[in-house]
């Protein structure tokens, strides 16, 4: 039914998922869950609603503008908002429950998050994040697992060799580089955001924005020189890139941060991630304010990014809990679907049912009971069975519904079949080109149907 004039519209940036698309989503989520659990992670569900005190001050200036705030008459409602991601709710949950958790606490969360932003292909205002994090360990081993798990998920979903690359950097290295050019803490964040934008915006526009933000001409010129070094380093291997940065900016802080990243890459390699799948990218900054260590983003080239994450050692303490280190990453389900489809990796889905049982006469209780009994018997044998439950319709209409739903086998039980102990079985696949119908004894039905289904 058209809704053009009915006033019934989706909220902008949201959509409905039907049939095969929903099956695909569930299939992707199931694959991701299996990988997460193969690494020993357990599920956690947090509320969609969080207090604004929990949500604000975590996502940077741009992220703050994208928060969905609740409005209404009650004081509590005015203080609430929709979760922006799964990371901050995790930190809040751990801050409240840390004493009942076994550390390191390894959890995953899969569910909707909300951002008030412009929509585009694969980006909605309500979308699903598939998130995994480890709480309670500052070990680099935790960070090494992040690209390893990203790699395992993407290959399990069928991504071919060379179709993605996991980019790696470290906020501590970025901090050291920013201090090398004498940027203060506030200026650092502006510089990090500028580096993040260089993939989409030309250098002159970035320079102008930094000047407009109040950075001095001297600092912006130093930013330019440093950016030249980092851009040249992006073309090198991780080892050579790190050596180049350490040589060009030879301070104790830079040297220490370079050593950490070098160790991280050795652990990632030992975890079985091939060299083509992971890359040191010194211009990767990720805009969220809460990152404190290694950061990660998976690029699918021109198709955009499909994962992001990093270490956030201070977030739980900010929310009133103990000072627990943490690190993790997430997949955007809708983005994954767009990229998988572009790569022609969208699967063909199985039919919703194996067998369609018609109701020969809805005015005849005996025939109705026979149809239900037949369906029940086949379900117990492992078949997926739909019984026609619409209004009283002719057999031809029922068979047409079966055909449109791509259900391969239809069963017909009329008075003649009941009296003879048989069932009429129609092969709906062959019926499209003439087809055939067989009369089968009830006791042989399961075997016959199994043969038709292959």
Secondary structure, 3 states (H helix, E strand, C coil): CCCCCCCCCCCCCCCCCCHHHHHHHHHHHHHHHHHHHHCCCEECCCCCEEEHHHHCCCCHHHHHHCCCECCCCCHHHHCEEECCCCHHHHHHHHHHHHHHCCCCEEEEEEEEEECCCCCECCECCEEEEEEEEEECCCCHHHHHHHHHHHHHHHHHCCCCCCCCEEEEEEHHHHHHHHHHCCCCHHHHHHHHHHHHHCCCCCHHHHHHHHHHCCCCHHHHHHHHHHHHHHHHHCCCCHHHHHHHHHHHCCCHHHHHHHHHHHHHHHHHHHCCCCHHHEEECCCCCCCCCCCCCEEEEEECHHHCEEEEEEECCCHHHHCCCCCCCEEEEEEEHHHHHHHHHHCCCCCCCCCCCCEEECCCCCCCHHHHHHHHHHHHHHHHCCCCEEECCCCCCCHHHHHHHHHHCCCCEEEECCHHHHHHCEEEEEECCHHHHCCEEEEEEHHHHHHHHHHHHC
